[in-house]
């Protein structure tokens, strides 16, 4: 058995964190920041068999693995930044 990290965004599962730049990651409590557009990427720490291949695993199986994850971490990203947005 080995451990991998899977990322879920918009009901899709990825092997790496999708789409967002590190400089747009929020490092504060988002409950006070309800005026910004915030996207959440959920990271799942999952134990798998040594012969696991991401590409040949169905979406339903990946979602099932995420539901059984050992650990879940939420990452928050600000979207729609322009010259007037200030964090």
Secondary structure per residue as TSV (DSSP state, phi and psi in degrees):
chain	resnum	aa	ss	phi	psi
A	1	X	-	360.0	146.6
A	2	X	E	-138.4	168.1
A	3	X	E	-112.9	135.4
A	4	X	E	-129.2	168.2
A	5	X	E	-114.4	129.2
A	6	X	E	-116.4	148.5
A	7	X	E	-122.6	135.0
A	8	X	E	-117.5	129.2
A	9	X	E	-146.6	127.8
A	10	X	T	51.2	47.3
A	11	X	T	61.2	21.7
A	12	X	E	-118.6	148.0
A	13	X	E	-108.9	134.3
A	14	X	E	-127.3	156.4
A	15	X	S	-83.2	-26.2
A	16	X	S	-124.7	158.1
A	17	X	-	-63.4	128.2
A	18	X	-	-89.1	147.9
A	19	X	S	64.7	-29.7
A	20	X	-	-98.7	145.3
A	21	X	-	-85.7	146.8
A	22	X	G	-59.7	-33.6
A	23	X	G	-70.8	-11.1
A	24	X	G	-97.0	4.2
A	25	X	B	-75.4	134.1
A	26	X	-	-85.1	137.7
A	27	X	-	-120.8	28.4
A	28	X	S	-135.9	174.9
A	29	X	-	-69.5	117.8
A	30	X	G	-79.2	-9.5
A	31	X	G	-65.4	-23.7
A	32	X	G	-93.3	-1.1
A	33	X	-	-114.0	50.2
A	34	X	T	-78.5	-1.6
A	35	X	T	-89.9	-7.7
A	36	X	S	-100.3	157.2
A	37	X	E	-82.0	115.9
A	38	X	E	-121.6	132.2
A	39	X	E	-109.1	143.0
A	40	X	E	-112.7	128.0
A	41	X	E	-112.1	124.9
A	42	X	E	-100.7	129.2
A	43	X	E	-103.0	133.1
A	44	X	E	-117.8	131.6
A	45	X	E	-99.3	116.5
A	46	X	E	-126.8	137.7
A	47	X	E	-89.0	134.6
A	48	X	E	-135.0	165.9
A	49	X	-	-74.5	155.7
A	50	X	T	-61.3	-27.0
A	51	X	T	-92.8	12.8
A	52	X	-	-64.3	135.9
A	53	X	-	-128.2	122.3
A	54	X	G	-59.3	-44.3
A	55	X	G	-63.4	-29.6
A	56	X	G	-99.7	11.6
A	57	X	S	-102.2	131.6
A	58	X	-	-69.6	159.0
A	59	X	H	-60.3	-39.8
A	60	X	H	-63.5	-40.3
A	61	X	H	-66.6	-38.8
A	62	X	H	-65.1	-41.9
A	63	X	H	-63.2	-39.6
A	64	X	H	-63.0	-41.0
A	65	X	H	-62.8	-38.7
A	66	X	H	-66.2	-37.9
A	67	X	H	-63.9	-26.5
A	68	X	T	-100.5	15.3
A	69	X	-	-61.5	147.4
A	70	X	S	-70.1	-34.7
A	71	X	E	-147.6	144.2
A	72	X	E	-126.9	133.5
A	73	X	E	-130.0	131.0
A	74	X	E	-101.0	133.6
A	75	X	E	-113.3	132.4
A	76	X	E	-111.5	133.3
A	77	X	E	-128.7	139.6
A	78	X	E	-83.8	133.0
A	79	X	E	-117.1	160.5
A	80	X	S	70.8	32.3
A	81	X	-	-69.1	140.0
A	82	X	-	-138.7	-172.2
A	83	X	T	-65.2	-16.9
A	84	X	T	-99.7	-13.1
A	85	X	-	-75.5	141.5
A	86	X	-	-139.7	130.1
A	87	X	-	-105.4	360.0
